[in-house]
């Protein structure tokens, strides 16, 4: 998920004869500064809407800068055609579920959903935790116990079985959980004009 900020310099160029050549440069500077402002806003507000996002997800908000020949700056979560990522499932794909809604399908047979298992600081199952649990077959097992209908990972206790993880066929997300476009638009409306005026003033002062 990403958004592009594009500037139209035709109108202002008509009225500004002095320093006309500086307008594309100043516009590009303002676009890039505003794009980084948007990135900062998205990163700062992410924890307000998403419970304990990982540092990697927060850092995945990136900027593709403009130049005076291409007055378009883009900012968003990497993936789905925007920049590159080494993740099996890109941050853009993951965050799209929180921005527009949708259904998450498992990479393998099912999605592991913690029930009574202690989560890490980001609210997720700790890495390799499931492998460690299932390596102790005397205490834990995966499946559907007799008399129950829910598949999962269970712990054998003196009082009976305790479900630690549920195996779910899918997970649904309600759209609008993270107001990506609203945050970006508000930041652009608040910042761009000031950024452009300052960039143009500086360009005119330093023009040769």
C-alpha positions, -999 to +999 in steps of 0.1 A: +000+000+000+015+033-010+004+068-021+020+092-046+022+130-043+023+148-076+027+185-082+013+206-111+035+236-117+018+250-147-004+275-129+022+289-106+047+292-135+023+314-154+025+340-127+061+337-116+083+349-145+113+356-123+130+324-113+108+302-135+136+277-140+138+272-102+102+260-098+108+223-108+137+221-084+118+238-056+088+216-062+109+184-062+125+195-029+091+202-014+076+169-026+105+149-011+104+167+022+066+163+024+069+126+015+093+121+044+068+140+066+042+115+056+065+086+064+071+101+099+034+105+105+026+069+094+054+055+115+044+076+145+007+068+144+010+031+135+010+019+171-021+039+178-041+018+154-022-015+152-014-033+184+024-035+190+036-034+153+070-049+149+100-027+143+105-043+108+069-033+098+074+003+110+107+006+092+091-008+060+075+026+054+097+039+026+100+069+003+107+070-034+119+105-041+110+128-070+133+148-092+128+179-112+120+159-144+096+136-126+076+155-100+061+125-082+071+113-047+058+080-034+056+068+002+042+036+016+048+001+028+073-018+006+060-045-017+033-051-043+053-032-069+067-005-046+104-009-040+117-043-030+116-066+000+131-099+012+099-109+031+080-139+019+049-119+023+056-082+019+047-055+044+024-040+018+004-072+015+002-076+053-008-040+059-033-040+031-055-062+052-055-035+080-061-007+055-087-020+031-098-052+049-097-087+035-090-123+044-057-137+053-050-172+040-024-195+055+009-201+039+006-238+046-024-257+059-036-233+087-030-201+106-016-204+141-037-183+165-025-181+201-051-189+227-034-194+260+001-193+248+023-164+260+029-139+232+060-118+225+062-081+229+044-076+195+015-098+203+027-127+182+038-163+188+075-162+195+097-175+166+103-213+167+080-216+197+056-241+180+086-262+169+099-263+205+065-272+219+059-301+195+094-315+200+082-325+235+056-351+225+050-363+260+036-329+270+022-313+238+005-325+207-012-311+176-046-322+164-082-326+173-087-343+207-114-369+211-147-352+221-136-318+208-140-301+174-112-275+174-078-283+159-048-269+176-018-275+199-027-289+233-009-293+265-014-324+286-021-314+322-033-333+353-067-317+350-070-324+313-061-308+281-054-271+276-055-255+242-024-233+236-028-226+198-058-228+175-053-238+139-076-215+118-083-219+081-083-181+076-084-148+094-106-119+085-097-082+089-121-053+090-112-025+066-102+009+078-083-002+109-053+018+098-064+051+081-034+052+058-048+076+032-063+099+057-030+103+076-011+108+044-036+134+030-038+154+062+000+155+064+003+167+027-023+194+032-006+206+063+030+205+051+034+208+014+026+245+009+051+256+037+077+232+023+073+246-012+074+283-002+106+277+018+122+256-010+113+282-037+126+311-015+159+293-010+162+284-047+157+320-057+182+333-032+208+308-044+201+309-081+230+318-104 
